[in-house]
Amino acid sequence: MGRVIFWDVDTQYDFMHADGKLYVPEAERIIPNLKRLSDYAHGHAICVVASADDHVASHPEISETPDWRSTFPPHCMRGTAGQKKIPETALRDPLVIEPARVDRPVLADRLRAHKGDILFHKHRFDVFTNENVPAVLDVLNPDDIVLYGVATDVCDKAAVEGLLERRPHTRMFVVTDAVRGIDKDVSDQLLKDWGDEGVRLVKTKEVVEEGLVADLARAGA
């Protein structure tokens, strides 16, 4: 099943809008590009693999006195409007995969029968705390991953670095005008560091107008 997949990190109301519980500064400015990327994926039969925080008050990440490293104020609480993905990045027929480990053969059968997008729920900021992510990647076996979303210096960081560690032969792309961080200086340095590690830094226009995905398909043929 080697192919291109798009990786949508946490484009949820509480992060993306100024009245959200844990707003990422200027996140609203990237919403048009997020929509363009989502529309492109769905118009070109590209699987979108998304992550989403799905919290209850007892989760270790949730704190009324957060340290902003491993604990954060209440956000993306289950059943609230803030937990939902913004409409611009709505998934198509998503297979929702919870953090608890699923038997690998069972999960593989579900994935092979599924034709829509994939949504990883998570209880911590690192998507790889969902124990099923490696098994899903093994089935999808992407040649290329195009990543976007928020926040560059928290959840994007965990996703990018986790993917680089676990899939060193998969080409990674980060869409720089479709990500935003909490700390701009830290986020800018991360993008530079990722570029130095071989991640290709691209713009939305390159993906949706200039044939990046088609070029990747030809390169992998």
C-alpha positions in Angstrom: 0.0 0.0 0.0 3.0 2.3 -0.5 1.8 5.8 -1.4 1.6 9.4 -0.3 -0.5 10.2 2.8 -1.3 13.5 4.4 -0.8 13.8 8.1 -3.2 16.3 9.8 -2.1 17.2 13.3 -4.7 18.3 15.8 -6.7 20.8 13.7 -9.3 21.1 16.4 -11.4 24.1 17.5 -9.7 24.6 20.9 -6.4 25.0 19.1 -7.4 26.7 15.9 -9.7 29.6 17.1 -9.0 32.5 19.3 -11.9 31.6 21.7 -10.7 28.0 22.0 -9.4 26.7 25.3 -5.7 26.4 24.1 -5.4 28.7 21.1 -2.2 28.5 19.1 -1.3 32.1 18.2 -2.3 33.0 14.6 -3.6 29.5 14.0 -6.6 31.0 12.3 -4.4 32.4 9.6 -3.5 29.0 8.3 -7.1 27.7 8.0 -7.4 28.6 4.3 -4.3 26.6 3.5 -5.5 23.7 5.7 -8.7 23.7 3.7 -6.8 23.7 0.4 -4.7 20.7 1.6 -7.7 18.8 2.8 -9.7 19.5 -0.4 -6.7 18.4 -2.5 -6.3 15.1 -0.6 -10.0 14.3 -0.9 -10.0 15.3 -4.6 -7.1 13.1 -5.4 -7.9 9.9 -3.4 -5.1 10.6 -0.8 -5.7 9.2 2.6 -5.7 11.8 5.4 -4.3 10.4 8.7 -5.3 12.8 11.4 -4.7 13.1 15.2 -7.0 14.6 17.7 -6.8 15.2 21.5 -9.7 13.5 23.2 -9.5 14.4 26.9 -11.3 13.8 30.2 -10.4 15.6 33.4 -8.5 12.6 34.8 -6.0 12.5 32.1 -2.4 13.2 33.3 -1.9 15.9 30.7 -4.8 18.0 32.1 -4.0 20.3 35.0 -5.4 23.5 36.5 -1.7 24.4 37.3 0.0 23.3 34.1 3.8 23.4 33.6 3.3 23.8 29.8 5.7 21.0 29.1 3.9 17.8 30.1 0.7 19.3 31.5 -1.7 21.8 30.0 -5.0 23.5 31.0 -8.2 21.7 30.1 -8.7 21.6 26.4 -10.3 19.4 23.7 -12.5 17.8 26.4 -14.5 14.9 25.2 -18.0 15.8 24.1 -17.3 19.5 23.8 -17.4 21.7 20.7 -13.7 22.5 21.3 -12.7 18.9 20.8 -14.1 18.7 17.3 -12.0 19.2 14.2 -12.7 22.4 12.3 -15.0 22.0 9.3 -12.3 23.0 6.9 -10.4 19.8 7.7 -13.3 17.5 8.2 -12.4 13.9 7.5 -14.2 11.6 5.1 -15.6 8.4 6.6 -12.9 8.3 9.3 -11.8 5.1 11.0 -11.4 6.2 14.6 -8.6 4.5 16.4 -8.4 4.8 20.2 -5.1 4.8 22.1 -5.5 1.3 23.7 -3.7 -1.4 21.7 -5.7 -3.4 19.2 -4.7 -6.8 18.1 -2.5 -6.2 15.0 -4.2 -8.7 12.7 -7.6 -7.4 13.6 -6.5 -3.8 13.0 -4.8 -4.7 9.7 -8.0 -6.3 8.5 -10.0 -3.2 9.4 -7.5 -1.0 7.6 -7.5 -3.0 4.4 -11.3 -3.0 4.3 -11.5 0.7 5.0 -11.7 3.3 2.2 -11.9 6.5 4.1 -9.6 8.6 6.3 -8.0 7.6 9.6 -8.3 9.4 13.0 -6.0 8.7 15.9 -7.5 9.8 19.3 -4.8 10.6 21.9 -4.8 11.4 25.6 -1.3 13.0 25.5 0.2 15.4 23.0 2.5 12.8 21.4 0.5 10.8 18.8 2.7 7.8 19.4 1.2 7.4 22.8 -1.6 5.9 20.8 -0.2 2.4 20.7 -1.7 1.6 17.3 0.2 4.2 15.3 3.1 1.9 14.4 0.8 -0.9 13.3 -1.2 1.4 11.1 1.9 2.8 9.5 3.1 -0.7 8.8 -0.1 -1.4 6.9 -0.2 1.9 5.0 3.5 1.7 4.3 3.7 5.3 2.9 6.5 6.3 0.7 5.9 10.0 1.5 4.2 11.8 4.4 3.0 15.4 4.0 2.4 16.9 7.4 0.6 20.0 8.6 -1.3 21.3 11.6 -0.6 22.6 15.1 1.3 23.2 17.2 4.8 23.2 15.6 6.6 23.1 18.9 4.4 20.5 20.7 2.3 18.0 18.8 3.9 18.6 15.4 7.3 18.1 17.0 6.3 14.8 18.5 4.8 13.6 15.3 7.7 14.7 13.0 10.4 13.4 15.3 8.5 10.2 16.0 8.1 9.5 12.3 11.7 10.3 11.5 12.8 7.8 14.2 10.4 5.0 13.3 10.3 5.4 9.5 13.8 6.7 8.5 13.2 5.7 4.8 9.9 7.5 4.4 10.3 10.9 2.8 8.9 13.6 5.1 7.4 16.9 4.0 6.2 19.7 6.4 4.0 22.4 4.9 5.4 25.5 6.5 2.5 27.8 5.7 0.1 25.3 7.2 1.7 24.9 10.6 1.8 27.3 13.6 3.6 27.1 16.9 3.1 28.4 20.4 6.6 29.9 20.6 7.6 31.4 17.2 11.4 31.4 17.8 11.4 27.8 19.0 9.1 26.8 16.1 11.4 28.5 13.5 14.4 26.7 14.9 12.6 23.4 14.8 11.8 23.9 11.1 15.4 24.6 10.4 16.5 21.6 12.4 14.1 19.3 10.6 15.3 20.7 7.2 18.9 19.8 8.3 17.7 16.3 9.1 16.3 15.8 5.6 12.7 16.9 6.0 11.6 18.8 2.9 10.0 22.1 3.8 7.3 23.1 1.3 4.5 25.5 0.8 0.8 24.7 0.2 1.1 26.0 -3.3 3.7 23.4 -4.1 1.4 20.7 -3.0 -1.9 21.8 -4.5 -0.8 23.7 -7.6 2.7 22.7 -8.6 2.5 19.0 -8.9 4.4 17.8 -5.8 2.3 14.7 -5.3 2.3 13.7 -8.9 6.1 14.1 -8.9 6.3 11.9 -5.9 4.1 9.3 -7.5 6.4 9.3 -10.6 9.5 9.0 -8.5 8.1 6.0 -6.7 6.8 4.2 -9.8 
